[in-house]
Amino acid sequence: MAQEFDPSAYGRAAADVYDEVVTHLPTEPAVDRLQELAEGRAVLEFGVGTGRLALPLAARGLTVAGIDGSAEMTAVLRAKPGGDRVPVTLGDFSTTRVDGEFGLVVLAYNTIYALPSQDAQVDCFRNAAAHLVPGGRFVVEAWVPDVGAFRHGTALRLVSLREDEVVAEAARLSPADQMMYTTKIVLASGGVRLLPANHRYAWPAELDLMARLGGMRLEHRWSDWRAAPFTGDSRGHVSVYRR
Ligand SMILES: C[S@@+](CC[C@H](N)C(=O)[O-])C[C@H]1O[C@@H](n2cnc3c(N)ncnc32)[C@H](O)[C@@H]1O
């Protein structure tokens, strides 16, 4: 069932534990790749969150700004060293405009799917293009839908495993409207936390079409930030669109 969309909901539930549950992500290769794609020009991150990518990019000397729907996530970013160097505008990144022109707009870690509909995702591609200089790039990192994992409608997978913390994800698929409803289960010595998130998923070809509607073309598609080739077995992609 469709639920009312609130861009601040994810951060309200997750801000205080977010950094702990993303330690398994390949942050350094992502920052290396984004720095290369920016070619020294200003960067805007949609869904900038706690600054996992934005802060190291700013520390490397790039001008970086962000948009986020969550005051809680933004407060975590702000409290970190260098947090004052990344101005964040509070709003929905599918429609919010910020001042300035950018060489790179980034939408990482599956956050395109946080938008609740195809229309909102098309708006997001248009909004990215509106912030870019001609020739500027929009980078989208997202998983590839794996409906085969949902033979019985639901699936449970292990996200990360450490001695002091286990993160698993329970998911329910709703193929008719391309929605996946997930709850991350964080098991740690302090107790159990549940982090719900809804995803309006899309295959790469649909995202390419959205890019074309926004006046952009696919420049690269890799299966990860290290630019490994994208193949039929790839479970995720890093796609680079050019205005
Ligand atoms: C999974 S986190 C990713 C944070 C960061 N980009 C990273 O890679 O670590 C998603 C972020 O997007 C924000 N967000 C989700 N939907 C949004 C929307 N429609 N508009 C603005 N921010 C949104 C959330 O508040 C959260 O900070």
The ligand as a Gaussian input file, in Angstrom:
#p B3LYP/6-31G(d) Opt

LIG

0 1
 C       20.626000       6.589000       2.977000
 S       20.936000       8.242000       3.481000
 C       22.351000       8.642000       2.453000
 C       23.207000       9.758000       3.045000
 C       24.485000      10.047000       2.268000
 N       24.213000      10.445000       0.900000
 C       25.404000       8.847000       2.265000
 O       25.673000       8.314000       1.175000
 O       25.831000       8.420000       3.336000
 C       19.639000       9.107000       2.622000
 C       19.545000      10.585000       2.956000
 O       18.627000      11.204000       2.058000
 C       17.709000      11.998000       2.785000
 N       16.466000      12.009000       1.978000
 C       15.667000      10.958000       1.660000
 N       14.685000      11.357000       0.831000
 C       14.862000      12.679000       0.652000
 C       14.182000      13.662000      -0.130000
 N       13.141000      13.363000      -0.898000
 N       14.648000      14.933000      -0.103000
 C       15.723000      15.259000       0.653000
 N       16.413000      14.364000       1.394000
 C       15.996000      13.105000       1.387000
 C       17.600000      11.360000       4.149000
 O       17.213000      12.307000       5.132000
 C       19.042000      10.870000       4.352000
 O       19.830000      11.847000       4.949000

